[in-house]
Amino acid sequence: MPVPVYAFTGFLDSGKTKFIQDTLCDPRFNAGERTLLLICEEGEEEYDISAYPYHHVYPEVVDQDKITTQELEALFKKHRCERVVAELNGMLQVGAFYQKMPEDWQIAQEVMFADASTIMSYNANMRSLVVDKLTGCEMVVFNRVPVGADVMPMHKLARALNRRVGILYEYTDGKMDYDEIEDPLPFDINAPIIEIKDEDFALWYRDMSEEPKKYKDKTVRFKAQVARLRKEKDGFFAPGRFVMTCCVEDIQFMGVPCKYERSDELRARDWVMVTAKINVRFHSIYRGIGPVLEALEVSPAEPPQNEVATF
């Protein structure tokens, strides 16, 4: 049986401990399950197990950076637990911890907490850590929001990195609001030909990757660089662009397999304008189902003003 892991991320004093405490006090979440509580970051708040409806919660302070898979397994078995609640260290990458988890541990939910008064500063100075937490979470809670404050900068920050994330604002007067701001795509998905502007490539690529069926049988036109598929036979190439999510260290090429009979005439890294029909089927590049293009026209193009695409 998979072991559910409830992960709570965010920076110091962002409200993680208080939320976990309140959650474990709720009988709807704490119905007596034996819970391993991993504390990877100690703040001013402390856990009060005596307040829980059931006391089968076993806190363990661990060093997130040094803990091993074997040690995690030992802690779980020590208390004969059924699930894990983890308060993760905001100054460390969450992926490194996930890679250490035992094979039968699975993330059931990941929630990020952010102090409205400091998150934009963190984003300006520690962008990679903010990106790390926002891209993987199912929900982000912006707390300590001043009453009447403009939430749009926080909304844009979250949506730029994770279009599916749920957003909750917790105001200083105790009121809570779910984000209901609509984010229309900057291109018309129902147009006869979906025209992708140079500055919208990263957004389009991510949206199509996340919801490929939405694009099935549609036609798209975009500017891209030519890339070869090492394991693909003649008749295919992968038009795409280098995309930067947060900083130069994370720049990577994002391309889509594309069937094109004259692909052998193309030179790697040349810029082209591609008009193609979008199919959704199995391809080895995805190790599963994903968007696969069928070129209708491929013509030479000038490089965009910014060759590296961003969100």
N, C-alpha and C positions, 0 to 999 in steps of 0.2 A: 504493500500500500504506500502511495506517495505521502511524504510528510509535508503538510502545508506550512509555508514560511510567510509570515506577515512582516514585511520590511518597511521601516520608517526612516526616511532620509531627511537631510536638511542640515543647516549650519547650527553651531552652538547657540543656545537660547532662542531657537526658532519655534519652540513649543512642542517638540516631539514627546518629551517626557510627560507633560501634562495630558496630552491627547491619549497616550498609551495608558496612563493611569486611569483616565476616565473610561476608556474602552474596556479595560479589565474589570472595572467596577460595574459594567453593564452586563446583567445576566443574559442578555441576548447574545453576547459574545463569549462571556465566561459562564458556561453551564457546567463547570466542573472538569473540563478537559485538562489533562496534565500538560502544562505549558512551560517550555524552556524560554526564559526571558534573557536574551543576550544583550548586555549593556556595553556597547563599544565606545561610549562617550558619556562621561559624567559631568552634568551641569549642576545648577543650583537646586533644581527640583529633585526630590527623592521619591522612590516608590513606597507606597504604604500598602503592603499586602493585607494588613488587618481590615482594610476597607472593602476588600473584594468579597463578593457573595460566596465564592469558593476559594480556598487557599492553596489549590494545587498549582501554584505558580512558583517557579524556581529561578530566581535571578542569579545570573553569573556575569561578573565583570570580566571582560576579555579584551585582549589587545587585537583589534581587527587586523592590524598589519602583520602580526606575527603568528596568530592562531593558525593551526593546521587542520586539515580534514580529519585526521585521526583524533585530535583533541575535541573537535566539534562532535564527532560520533560518540566519544567517551562521555561528554557532558550530557548528551541526549539519553544515553543508556543509564547513566548514573541516576537520573531522576525518573526513568521509565516514562518519558514524555510521549505525547501524541502529536504535538505541534510546536512551532517555534515563533516567537515574536522577537524581532531584532531591531534595536535602536542603533543605527549605524553612525559612524564618525563622519561628520560633514566635510572634513578636510582630506578624506581618502576616497578613491574611486570605488564605486559600488561593485563594478564588474570584477575587480580583483577578489572581493569577498565571495561573490557568487561562484567563482571558479573553484573556491576551496570547499564549497558545500558538498556534503556526501551526495552520492548519485541519486538517492531516493528523496532528497529534499527538493521541493519545487516551490517557486514563488507563487503564492496564492494572491497576494496583493502587495503593491508598492505605492506608498503615499509619501509625498515630499511636503515639508513644512518650510515656510519662508516668512521671515519678518519683513513686513512691508517697508519698514524704515531703513532696512539695510540691504535688501536683495539686489537693488539696482547697482549699489556700490560693489557688492560681491560679483555681479555680472561684469562690471567694468574692469575689475582687478583680478578676478579668479574665474574667468569665463569658462575654462575647461571643466571646473568642478560643477558649475551651475548647469552646463550642458549635460554632463554626466548624469546628473540627478533628474533633470527635467525630461530627457529623452526616454527614460525607461519607466517613469511612474504612470500610474493610472489616474491619479488625482494629485493636484497641488493645492495646498491650503495657504493662502496669503493671510496671515493674521496681523493683529495690531494695526489694522488699516484705519487711519483717521476718518471720522465721520465726514462725509462730503468730499473725500479725496477722489481724484481722478484715477480710476483703476486701469485705464487703457494701456499705460506702459507695461503693467504687469501682465495684462491679457496678451499683448503683442509678444512679450518675452516668452510666455508659455506656448502660445500657438505657433510661433516661429520654429520652435524645436519639437513640438509634439501636437499635431492637429487633433488627436483623439483624446487628449488629456482632459479630465474634468477639472474645473477651476472653482474653488470656493473662497469667498472673501469673508473674513471674520473681523468685524469692526470693533473699535475700542469701546463702544457702548454695549457690546455683547451681541449685537445683531449679526446674523449670518446670511449671506446671499450667494446663490449659485450663479455663475457666469452664464448669461444667456445672449452674449454678443455674437451676432452672426458673422461668419468669416467667408464671404463669397470668394470663390477662386478668381484670380485676376485674368482669367481667360474663359471663353464661352465653350463649355464642354458639349453643348448641343449644336454648335455651328457645323455646317457641312465639312469644313476643315478647321480643326482646333489650331489656332495660331498661337505659338508659344514665343513670347518675347524673350530676348536674351537674358534679361534680368529675372525671368520667372522660371528658368530651366530647373533649378534645384527644387522649387516648390512643386512643379509639375511631376518631376521624376519621383519625388517622395509620395505624392498623392497617388500616382499610377501604381507604384510599387505596393502601397498599402491597400488599395482598392482596385485591383486590375480589372475585375468584372465590370466596373463602372465604365471602363473605356473600351470594352469589347466591341469590335466591328466599327469603331470610329476611326476617322482619318485625322492625322496630326501633321503639322509642319513645324520644324524646329531646326536651329543651327547647332552643329556638333562637330567634334573631332572624330576622325576615323581611328578605330582601334581594331586589332585583329583578335579573333578567338582562337587560342592555341589548339584546343581540342576539336575545333569545328572544321567540317569539310568546306571545300570551295562553295561559294554561293552565299556566304554569310559574312557579316562584319558586325561591329558593335559601335554604333554612333553614340557618343556621350561627351561628358565634360568633366573636368576636375572640379570638385566641389569642396568648399571649406565650410565646416559646420561651426567651429568656434575659433580655431587658430591654425597657423600654418602647419603645425605638427600633425593635424588630423586631415589634411587635404588628401582626398582619394578620388580615383576615377570612377564615375558612375555612368555605365553604358547599358544599352538595351540590345539584345541580339536581334539582328535584322537580316532578313533574307533578301539578297540582291544578286541577280545573275552576273552582274559585271563587277562584283566586289574585288576580283583579282586585279582590276585596273586602278583601284584606290591605293593611295599611299598613307601609311600610318602617320597620324598627327596632322594630316591636312584637314582644313575646315571645309565642311560641306553643308548644304541646305537639304534636309531630308523631308520628303513628303511620303507618308507611309500609312498603311492600314494597320490597326492594332488587333492582334489576335491574343487569346489567352490559352496557353497550353503548356505542357511539360517541356522544360528545357534544362539541360544539365547545369547551366550556369546558376540556376536557382535550386537545383536538386529537388525540384518540384514544379508546381504550376506557377506561371508568371507571364508578364506581357512579352510577346514576341512580335516584332514588326515585319511587315511585308512591304518593301519599298515600291513606291509608285514612281518616284523621281528622286534622283540624287544629283545635285549640281554643285560646282565649286562655289565657295563663299568666302567673304572677308572675315577675319577674326572679329569677335565682339569687342567692345570697348574694354570690358573686364574679362579676361580669358578664364579666370577662376570664378566659378559661380558661387553665390552665397544665398542663404535663406533671408 
